[in-house]
Amino acid sequence: MLKIGVLGAGHLGKIHINCIKQIGQYELVGFFDPMEETAKAVEAEMGVKCFDSVDSLIDAVDVVDIVTPTIQHFACASRALQRSKHVFIEKPIVATPDEANALIKLADEAKVKVQVGHVERFNPAFIAAEPFIKSPLFIEAHRLAMFNPRGTDVPVVLDLMVHDLDILLSIVQSPVSHVSASGVSIVSPTPDITNARIEFENGTVANLTASRISMKNMRKTRIFQRDAYITVDFLDKVSEIVRIHDEVDTSNPFAMTIDLANGDERQITFDKPEIMPINAIKTELESFYDAIIHNTTPAVTIEDGVKVLKLAYRILDSVSKSIDKFDNKTN
C-alpha cells in the first residue's frame, strides 16, 4: 500500500480526496490547504487529517497528489521531487515552459514516477472511440463552458483547451509544423475565448475552439479520416463511428448504401461503441498506482504534459500577435 497526500482542497482537490478514499491500494494520509477555513471544513466533512504545511505532508507520504492552482504547481512538485516522492500533478503541468524544463530535470534526478492529470484520456467515450482512430486528416474540437470565476487565473488555453491539446497530441503522431490562433479577453485579463488552427508535418490539420463565456457547456471532438468520421462527446460520454466500406453488405439492415457519380457504390455503417461507466479521475489515480508498483510508464507522462504546455504557449503567442495586429490597425 502506498501512502498518499493531497496538496490543495478546493473544488477539484475534494474530488481527488474522495476518489482516493475509494482506492484500496492507497492509504490517504491527509491533505494540506493554505486556506485555514477551507482546511478545517474539509477535515471535518471528509474525516481526513489536515497537515500544517506542504513540507510536513510531503515528508509523511510516498505519493504527492498536487491539486493546487496552476501557479503553485512548480513549487509544490519541485519540493516533492527533491524528496524523491512520486508526483501526480493536475493539468496544466506547470505555469510556464521554463518551469516545465526545470521539472523534467528534477524528475530525472529523483528517479520517481510523475503523471499529469489530463483526465480526458480516461474519459470512457474516448476510450471506446480510440481503437477506431487511424491516421486522422482533420480534427475539430469545441470545448465550451459557462462562466465560472474558478480557473480565470490563467488564459482559457491553459484552463480548458489543454484537455483537447493532450487528446490531439496523443492521436497525431507527428511534430507540429504551424500554429495560428486568435482570441478575445472579455471578462478576465486573459483570453476567455480562443480558436487555434494547428498543422502537423504529416498533413493533419486541427481546428480547436475553447470558451469559458458560452451559454451552454460542450466538449465535443470530431475526427475525420479516409474511411471514417468519428465523434467523441466528452461531456455526455457518447461516441459514434461512421465508416465507409468499399464492399456492400446487404445483410446489414442498419447500413446505408450510396451511389457515386462514376457508378460505384459505397456502404456507410453507424456504430455506437459500448461506453463503460467509469470515474475518470479515480481511474487515472489507479493507473498511477499501477505505474509505480509495476515500474511502468505512466499513462500520461511528464513529457506528455510538457509537450501540451509548450504547444499551448505557441497558441498564446499567436493570439498575442493577432491582438497586437488588430490593435495596430484600429489605432
Disulfide bonds with the S-S distance in Angstrom:
none
